[in-house]
């Protein structure tokens, strides 16, 4: 018994070491804590975008009143149940007649016609019109049977009980034909279209009281950082006002999302866990807490509660951005630096919001790879502030951007090219 105890202890210790190594290996596979250590490697931008595209199919449709559909994305093709117009109608105020009968009318050769009635919008002329007669007609009124043209009122003059015209009109002139604007059964608006005010007006003209649109993504906004104070409130000497949440509110609205809730959480890990895990959001944006500082809890908590798919992107600025998911909600970790936060949103979180909301445009900006000496890391895309000028000039100073800018006069509009080597870019 005394001789077997050391062997038993050795086996137990060995089993615990193996189990500990296995657990450590699994944890390392799912999450690498980079706080106070930095990144060993970063994810390529194309890889991050591919992950977003694989996670952000368009949300289901929902019906909305047609007068509230402007700005929404149409979920399915809008097929015209009627023609527009549904009847031949006048395109001018004037007199309807047979176009062939106006041949020869001119200022020096007025032709006279008898008026046998009138056609008003919603009140058509019902009788027959004999040869040599015309019908007074208003814009939008049905064209009487047998007539095919309209002489505008400014070319007609009353002469006793008759009307004299001084302008000849061809058959079909100043007449809107059936289906001229929209043919019955045609696709009036395609699926995926972001509806403009004139689009919903068109839908209303087809008789639609409701439209099926893609549901808007519900976005939860979480602001971290003990140093942040809401604008308009007192702050200490070493505190700063929260600008990111204001910017993100505007960006979310621009991309068709709605802010579900907004929480100011400081650096309280418990509050961050509650806000991350609460149901009800399609997308969760965390401003701050994505870096490698000791108080940057968001990335570790995301890994614990769900999946941290990406942390650290090979791009400047926004190299500290991260993304993952908790249940069905996509989570984006945005750097606290305002410029980095903006770029991370536009490239990654904004892309997800737009795709979830059915918006076809993938992004509002086009990536530009910096080829100059400022690209310190080979192959890393750098976002530059570019300025467009409308008039060529040799050299100009652009306040706020630093340094002189040379202007290329061969482009329209002209692109300003940075001539000084100094570049300030947030990471």
C-alpha positions as CSV (number, residue, x, y, z in Angstrom):
1,X,0.0,0.0,0.0
2,X,2.8,2.3,0.9
3,X,4.6,1.5,-2.3
4,X,1.5,2.1,-4.6
5,X,0.6,5.6,-3.3
6,X,3.4,7.4,-5.1
7,X,2.5,5.7,-8.3
8,X,-1.2,6.6,-7.9
9,X,-0.3,10.2,-7.2
10,X,1.9,10.3,-10.3
11,X,-0.9,8.9,-12.5
12,X,-3.4,11.4,-11.0
13,X,-1.1,14.4,-11.5
14,X,-0.4,13.2,-15.1
15,X,-4.1,13.0,-15.8
16,X,-4.7,16.5,-14.5
17,X,-1.8,17.8,-16.5
18,X,-3.2,16.2,-19.7
19,X,-6.7,17.6,-19.0
20,X,-5.3,21.0,-18.2
21,X,-3.3,21.0,-21.5
22,X,-6.4,19.9,-23.4
23,X,-8.5,22.7,-21.8
24,X,-5.9,25.3,-22.5
25,X,-5.6,24.1,-26.1
26,X,-9.4,24.5,-26.6
27,X,-9.4,27.9,-25.0
28,X,-6.5,29.0,-27.2
29,X,-8.4,27.9,-30.3
30,X,-11.5,29.9,-29.5
31,X,-10.0,32.9,-27.8
32,X,-6.5,34.4,-27.4
33,X,-6.4,37.1,-24.7
34,X,-4.2,39.9,-26.2
35,X,-4.7,42.3,-23.4
36,X,-1.4,44.0,-22.4
37,X,0.3,41.8,-25.0
38,X,-0.8,42.8,-28.5
39,X,-1.5,40.8,-31.6
40,X,0.5,37.9,-32.9
41,X,-1.3,38.2,-36.3
42,X,-4.3,40.0,-37.8
43,X,-7.1,39.0,-40.1
44,X,-7.1,40.1,-43.7
45,X,-9.9,42.5,-44.6
46,X,-11.2,40.2,-47.3
47,X,-11.5,37.4,-44.8
48,X,-13.4,39.6,-42.3
49,X,-15.8,40.7,-45.1
50,X,-16.4,37.1,-46.2
51,X,-17.3,36.2,-42.6
52,X,-19.8,39.1,-42.5
53,X,-21.4,38.2,-45.8
54,X,-21.8,34.6,-44.6
55,X,-23.7,35.8,-41.5
56,X,-25.9,38.6,-42.8
57,X,-28.7,37.4,-45.0
58,X,-31.6,39.8,-45.5
59,X,-34.1,39.8,-42.7
60,X,-37.7,38.7,-43.2
61,X,-40.3,41.1,-44.8
62,X,-43.0,43.0,-43.0
63,X,-46.0,45.1,-44.3
64,X,-45.9,48.8,-43.8
65,X,-48.4,51.5,-44.9
66,X,-47.5,52.9,-48.3
67,X,-47.2,56.5,-46.8
68,X,-44.5,55.2,-44.4
69,X,-42.5,53.1,-46.9
70,X,-40.1,55.8,-48.1
71,X,-36.5,54.8,-47.3
72,X,-37.4,51.1,-46.8
73,X,-36.2,48.3,-49.0
74,X,-38.8,46.5,-51.2
75,X,-38.9,42.8,-50.3
76,X,-40.4,41.5,-53.6
77,X,-41.2,42.8,-57.1
78,X,-44.1,45.2,-57.2
79,X,-46.2,44.0,-60.1
80,X,-48.7,46.5,-61.6
81,X,-52.3,45.2,-61.1
82,X,-53.6,48.0,-63.4
83,X,-52.3,50.0,-66.3
84,X,-51.3,53.7,-65.8
85,X,-53.2,55.4,-67.3
86,X,-56.1,53.0,-67.5
87,X,-57.8,55.0,-70.3
88,X,-56.7,57.4,-73.0
89,X,-56.6,60.9,-71.4
90,X,-55.8,64.5,-72.2
91,X,-52.3,65.7,-71.5
92,X,-53.3,69.4,-71.9
93,X,-56.2,71.7,-71.2
94,X,-57.9,72.4,-74.5
95,X,-60.2,70.8,-77.0
96,X,-60.3,67.1,-78.1
97,X,-60.9,66.4,-81.8
98,X,-59.8,64.2,-84.6
99,X,-56.3,65.1,-85.4
100,X,-56.7,64.7,-89.2
101,X,-59.4,67.4,-89.2
102,X,-57.0,70.0,-87.9
103,X,-54.8,69.7,-91.0
104,X,-54.0,73.1,-92.4
105,X,-54.8,75.1,-89.3
106,X,-52.4,78.1,-88.8
107,X,-52.3,81.7,-87.7
108,X,-53.3,82.8,-91.2
109,X,-55.8,80.0,-91.7
110,X,-58.0,79.4,-88.6
111,X,-60.3,76.4,-88.7
112,X,-63.7,76.6,-86.9
113,X,-65.3,73.7,-85.0
114,X,-68.5,73.4,-83.0
115,X,-68.2,72.4,-79.3
116,X,-70.7,69.6,-78.4
117,X,-69.8,69.1,-74.7
118,X,-67.0,68.8,-72.2
119,X,-64.9,66.0,-70.5
120,X,-63.6,66.6,-67.0
121,X,-61.5,64.4,-64.7
122,X,-63.7,61.7,-63.3
123,X,-66.6,63.0,-65.5
124,X,-66.2,61.8,-69.1
125,X,-68.2,62.9,-72.1
126,X,-70.4,60.0,-72.9
127,X,-71.9,60.9,-76.3
128,X,-70.7,60.5,-79.9
129,X,-68.8,63.4,-81.5
130,X,-69.8,64.1,-85.2
131,X,-67.3,65.2,-87.8
132,X,-66.3,68.8,-87.6
133,X,-67.0,69.0,-83.8
134,X,-64.8,69.0,-80.7
135,X,-65.1,68.5,-77.0
136,X,-63.8,70.9,-74.4
137,X,-61.4,68.8,-72.2
138,X,-59.2,69.3,-69.1
139,X,-55.8,67.7,-68.3
140,X,-56.3,64.1,-67.1
141,X,-59.9,63.8,-68.4
142,X,-60.8,60.8,-70.5
143,X,-60.6,61.3,-74.2
144,X,-64.1,60.9,-75.8
145,X,-64.7,57.9,-78.0
146,X,-63.5,58.5,-81.6
147,X,-61.3,61.5,-80.9
148,X,-57.5,61.1,-80.9
149,X,-55.8,64.5,-80.3
150,X,-56.0,67.6,-78.2
151,X,-55.5,71.2,-79.3
152,X,-54.1,73.2,-76.4
153,X,-56.3,76.1,-75.2
154,X,-53.8,78.8,-76.1
155,X,-54.3,77.9,-79.8
156,X,-58.1,78.1,-79.7
157,X,-60.3,81.2,-79.8
158,X,-64.1,81.5,-79.3
159,X,-65.9,82.8,-82.3
160,X,-69.6,83.1,-81.4
161,X,-70.8,79.5,-80.7
162,X,-67.8,78.0,-82.5
163,X,-64.1,77.6,-81.7
164,X,-61.4,78.6,-84.1
165,X,-58.0,76.9,-83.9
166,X,-54.7,78.1,-85.3
167,X,-52.6,75.0,-84.7
168,X,-52.7,71.6,-86.4
169,X,-52.2,68.6,-84.2
170,X,-51.3,65.0,-85.3
171,X,-53.3,62.0,-84.1
172,X,-52.1,61.1,-80.6
173,X,-50.6,64.5,-79.9
174,X,-51.2,65.7,-76.3
175,X,-52.8,62.4,-75.4
176,X,-51.7,59.9,-72.8
177,X,-52.4,56.4,-74.0
178,X,-53.4,53.3,-71.9
179,X,-50.4,51.8,-70.2
180,X,-48.1,54.6,-71.4
181,X,-46.6,55.1,-68.0
182,X,-46.9,51.5,-66.6
183,X,-48.2,48.5,-68.4
184,X,-50.6,46.1,-66.5
185,X,-48.7,43.1,-65.3
186,X,-45.2,44.7,-65.6
187,X,-42.7,45.0,-62.8
188,X,-43.2,48.6,-61.6
189,X,-40.5,48.4,-58.9
190,X,-37.9,45.6,-58.5
191,X,-37.2,43.8,-55.2
192,X,-34.3,45.2,-53.3
193,X,-35.0,48.8,-54.3
194,X,-34.6,51.4,-51.6
195,X,-37.8,53.3,-52.0
196,X,-37.7,57.0,-52.7
197,X,-40.6,59.3,-52.1
198,X,-41.5,59.2,-55.8
199,X,-41.4,55.4,-55.7
200,X,-44.0,55.1,-53.0
201,X,-46.1,57.7,-54.9
202,X,-45.9,55.4,-57.9
203,X,-47.0,52.4,-55.7
204,X,-50.0,54.5,-54.5
205,X,-51.0,55.3,-58.1
206,X,-51.3,51.5,-58.6
207,X,-53.6,51.2,-55.6
208,X,-51.3,49.7,-53.0
209,X,-52.2,50.7,-49.5
210,X,-49.4,48.5,-48.0
211,X,-46.0,47.4,-49.2
212,X,-43.9,44.4,-48.2
213,X,-40.5,45.7,-47.1
214,X,-37.4,44.1,-45.5
215,X,-37.5,44.5,-41.7
216,X,-35.1,47.1,-40.5
217,X,-32.2,45.6,-38.4
218,X,-32.5,46.4,-34.7
219,X,-29.2,47.7,-33.5
220,X,-28.1,47.8,-29.8
221,X,-25.5,50.4,-29.1
222,X,-23.1,49.9,-26.1
223,X,-20.7,52.6,-25.1
224,X,-17.8,51.6,-22.8
225,X,-15.1,53.7,-21.0
226,X,-15.2,55.2,-17.6
227,X,-13.8,58.4,-19.0
228,X,-16.8,59.2,-21.2
229,X,-19.5,61.6,-20.4
230,X,-22.6,62.4,-22.4
231,X,-22.5,65.8,-24.2
232,X,-24.1,68.6,-22.3
233,X,-23.2,67.2,-18.8
234,X,-20.4,68.4,-16.6
235,X,-17.1,66.5,-16.9
236,X,-13.8,66.3,-15.0
237,X,-10.5,67.6,-16.3
238,X,-9.5,64.1,-17.4
239,X,-12.8,63.0,-18.8
240,X,-14.0,63.4,-22.4
241,X,-17.4,63.7,-24.1
242,X,-18.8,60.7,-25.9
243,X,-18.7,61.5,-29.7
244,X,-18.9,57.9,-31.1
245,X,-22.4,57.1,-30.0
246,X,-23.7,60.3,-31.7
247,X,-21.9,59.4,-34.9
248,X,-23.1,55.8,-34.7
249,X,-26.7,56.9,-34.3
250,X,-26.5,58.8,-37.6
251,X,-24.7,55.9,-39.4
252,X,-27.3,53.4,-38.2
253,X,-30.1,55.5,-39.5
254,X,-28.3,56.1,-42.8
255,X,-28.0,52.4,-43.3
256,X,-31.6,51.7,-42.6
257,X,-31.3,50.4,-39.0
258,X,-33.1,51.4,-35.9
259,X,-31.4,51.9,-32.5
260,X,-33.0,49.3,-30.2
261,X,-31.4,50.6,-27.1
262,X,-28.3,52.6,-26.1
263,X,-26.4,51.8,-22.9
264,X,-23.6,53.8,-21.3
265,X,-21.7,51.0,-19.4
266,X,-18.4,52.4,-18.4
267,X,-15.9,49.6,-17.9
268,X,-18.1,47.4,-15.7
269,X,-17.8,43.9,-17.0
270,X,-21.0,42.8,-15.3
271,X,-23.0,45.5,-17.1
272,X,-21.4,44.6,-20.4
273,X,-22.3,41.0,-19.9
274,X,-26.0,41.9,-19.3
275,X,-26.1,44.2,-22.3
276,X,-24.4,41.7,-24.6
277,X,-26.5,38.7,-23.7
278,X,-30.0,40.5,-23.6
279,X,-32.3,39.3,-26.4
280,X,-34.0,41.6,-28.9
281,X,-31.2,42.9,-31.1
282,X,-30.0,41.8,-34.6
283,X,-26.8,43.7,-34.3
284,X,-24.8,44.8,-31.2
285,X,-22.2,47.6,-31.6
286,X,-19.7,48.0,-28.8
287,X,-17.8,51.3,-28.9
288,X,-14.5,51.0,-27.1
289,X,-13.1,48.0,-25.3
290,X,-11.7,46.3,-28.3
291,X,-8.0,47.2,-27.7
292,X,-5.4,45.4,-25.7
293,X,-5.8,47.4,-22.4
294,X,-6.4,45.8,-19.1
295,X,-9.9,47.3,-18.9
296,X,-10.9,46.2,-22.4
297,X,-13.4,43.5,-21.4
298,X,-15.7,43.3,-24.5
299,X,-13.6,40.9,-26.5
300,X,-13.2,38.4,-23.7
301,X,-16.9,38.5,-22.8
302,X,-17.9,38.1,-26.4
303,X,-15.7,35.0,-26.6
304,X,-17.3,33.6,-23.4
305,X,-20.9,34.3,-24.4
306,X,-20.7,33.3,-28.0
307,X,-18.1,33.4,-30.8
308,X,-15.3,35.9,-31.3
309,X,-14.7,35.2,-35.0
310,X,-12.3,38.1,-35.7
311,X,-10.2,40.4,-33.5
312,X,-7.5,42.5,-35.1
313,X,-7.7,43.4,-38.8
314,X,-4.9,44.1,-41.2
315,X,-6.1,47.6,-41.9
316,X,-5.4,51.2,-40.9
317,X,-7.2,52.7,-39.2
318,X,-9.5,50.2,-37.3
319,X,-6.8,47.5,-36.9
320,X,-8.3,46.8,-33.4
321,X,-11.8,46.0,-34.7
322,X,-13.4,42.7,-33.8
323,X,-16.6,40.8,-34.6
324,X,-18.5,37.7,-33.7
325,X,-21.9,36.6,-32.7
326,X,-24.0,35.7,-29.6
327,X,-26.9,33.5,-30.6
328,X,-28.5,35.1,-33.7
329,X,-27.1,38.6,-33.0
330,X,-24.0,39.9,-34.8
331,X,-21.6,41.7,-32.5
332,X,-19.1,44.3,-33.6
333,X,-16.3,45.6,-31.5
334,X,-15.4,49.1,-32.6
335,X,-12.3,51.0,-31.5
336,X,-12.8,54.0,-29.2
337,X,-10.8,56.3,-31.4
338,X,-13.5,58.3,-33.4
339,X,-11.8,57.9,-36.8
340,X,-11.1,54.2,-36.2
341,X,-14.7,53.7,-35.0
342,X,-16.1,55.4,-38.1
343,X,-14.0,53.3,-40.4
344,X,-14.7,50.1,-38.6
345,X,-18.4,50.8,-38.8
346,X,-18.4,51.6,-42.5
347,X,-16.3,48.6,-43.5
348,X,-17.7,46.0,-41.2
349,X,-20.7,46.8,-39.0
350,X,-22.3,49.1,-41.6
351,X,-21.9,46.4,-44.2
352,X,-23.8,43.9,-42.0
353,X,-26.6,46.4,-41.3
354,X,-27.0,47.1,-45.0
355,X,-27.1,43.5,-45.9
356,X,-29.5,42.6,-43.1
357,X,-31.8,45.4,-44.3
358,X,-31.7,44.3,-47.9
359,X,-29.7,47.3,-49.2
360,X,-27.9,46.4,-52.3
361,X,-25.1,49.0,-52.0
362,X,-22.4,47.2,-50.0
363,X,-20.7,50.3,-48.8
364,X,-20.7,54.1,-49.0
365,X,-16.9,54.3,-49.6
366,X,-14.4,52.6,-51.9
367,X,-11.2,51.2,-50.4
368,X,-8.0,52.9,-51.5
369,X,-4.7,51.2,-50.9
370,X,-1.9,53.5,-49.9
371,X,1.2,52.9,-52.0
372,X,3.3,55.6,-50.5
373,X,5.9,55.6,-47.7
374,X,3.3,55.9,-45.0
375,X,2.3,52.3,-45.6
376,X,4.6,50.9,-42.9
377,X,3.2,47.4,-43.0
378,X,3.5,45.7,-46.4
379,X,0.1,44.7,-47.7
380,X,-2.0,46.5,-45.1
381,X,-4.7,48.7,-46.6
382,X,-4.5,52.3,-45.4
383,X,-7.5,54.6,-45.6
384,X,-6.5,58.2,-46.6
385,X,-8.5,61.4,-46.3
386,X,-8.8,62.5,-50.0
387,X,-10.0,66.0,-51.0
388,X,-11.6,66.8,-54.3
389,X,-11.3,70.2,-55.8
390,X,-13.2,71.6,-58.8
391,X,-10.7,74.0,-60.1
392,X,-7.1,73.0,-60.9
393,X,-4.3,74.9,-59.1
394,X,-0.6,74.3,-58.6
395,X,-0.3,74.1,-54.8
396,X,-2.8,74.6,-52.1
397,X,-2.9,74.4,-48.3
398,X,-5.9,72.5,-46.9
399,X,-6.5,73.5,-43.2
400,X,-6.9,70.7,-40.8
401,X,-5.2,68.0,-42.8
402,X,-1.6,69.3,-42.4
403,X,1.0,70.1,-45.0
404,X,0.8,71.2,-48.7
405,X,-1.1,69.3,-51.3
406,X,-0.1,69.1,-55.0
407,X,-2.9,69.1,-57.4
408,X,-3.1,66.9,-60.5
409,X,-4.8,69.1,-63.2
410,X,-5.4,66.3,-65.6
411,X,-8.3,64.8,-63.7
412,X,-11.9,66.0,-63.5
413,X,-12.7,66.6,-60.8
414,X,-9.1,67.0,-59.7
415,X,-7.7,64.7,-57.0
416,X,-5.4,66.3,-54.5
417,X,-2.3,64.3,-53.9
418,X,-0.4,64.4,-50.6
419,X,3.0,65.9,-51.1
420,X,4.3,66.0,-47.5
421,X,5.5,62.7,-46.0
422,X,3.8,63.3,-42.6
423,X,0.5,61.5,-42.2
424,X,-1.5,61.2,-39.0
425,X,-3.7,58.1,-39.0
426,X,-5.5,56.5,-36.1
427,X,-4.9,52.8,-35.6
